[in-house]
Amino acid sequence: MKRRKLIRHLEQHGCYLLREGKKHTVYYNPINNMISTIPRHTEIVNKLARKICKDLDIPPP
């Protein structure tokens, strides 16, 4: 899946950008106080996208 699509999905479920790193972007879910990193690749493997959603406790895309 495209990185931009995953970020849009995270933001629709209440997550927001915590900080930018050199190789990763860190997103935060304030509802349950969970954090996950997203790599800076244009394509993100579906298995990794599901893991990021699970880390943030939101439904998978």
C-alpha positions as CSV (number, residue, x, y, z in Angstrom):
1,M,0.0,0.0,0.0
2,K,1.1,3.6,-0.6
3,R,2.6,5.4,2.4
4,R,0.3,8.4,1.9
5,K,-2.8,6.2,2.0
6,L,-1.6,4.6,5.2
7,I,-1.0,8.0,6.8
8,R,-4.4,9.2,5.7
9,H,-6.0,6.1,7.3
10,L,-4.1,6.7,10.6
11,E,-5.2,10.3,10.7
12,Q,-8.8,9.4,10.1
13,H,-8.7,7.2,13.2
14,G,-7.4,10.0,15.5
15,C,-3.6,9.4,15.2
16,Y,-1.3,12.3,14.6
17,L,2.3,13.0,13.8
18,L,4.5,13.0,16.8
19,R,7.9,13.6,15.2
20,E,9.8,13.1,12.0
21,G,13.0,11.1,12.0
22,K,15.6,10.6,9.3
23,K,14.3,7.2,8.2
24,H,11.0,7.0,10.0
25,T,7.9,9.0,10.9
26,V,6.5,8.5,14.4
27,Y,2.7,8.5,14.8
28,Y,0.8,8.7,18.2
29,N,-2.6,7.6,19.2
30,P,-3.8,9.8,22.1
31,I,-6.8,7.6,22.8
32,N,-4.8,4.7,24.1
33,N,-1.4,6.4,24.4
34,M,0.3,4.1,21.8
35,I,3.2,5.0,19.4
36,S,4.3,3.4,16.1
37,T,6.9,4.2,13.5
38,I,6.3,4.3,9.8
39,P,9.3,3.9,7.4
40,R,9.9,6.5,4.7
41,H,9.4,4.1,1.8
42,T,6.8,5.0,-0.9
43,E,5.4,1.5,-0.8
44,I,4.7,-0.3,2.5
45,V,4.1,-4.0,2.6
46,N,0.6,-4.9,3.6
47,K,1.8,-7.0,6.5
48,L,3.7,-4.1,7.9
49,A,0.7,-1.8,7.5
50,R,-1.4,-4.2,9.5
51,K,1.2,-4.4,12.2
52,I,1.4,-0.5,12.4
53,C,-2.4,-0.4,12.8
54,K,-2.3,-3.1,15.5
55,D,0.5,-1.2,17.4
56,L,-1.8,1.9,17.4
57,D,-4.9,-0.2,18.2
58,I,-6.9,0.9,15.2
59,P,-8.6,-1.3,12.5
60,P,-6.5,-2.4,9.6
61,P,-6.9,-0.6,6.2
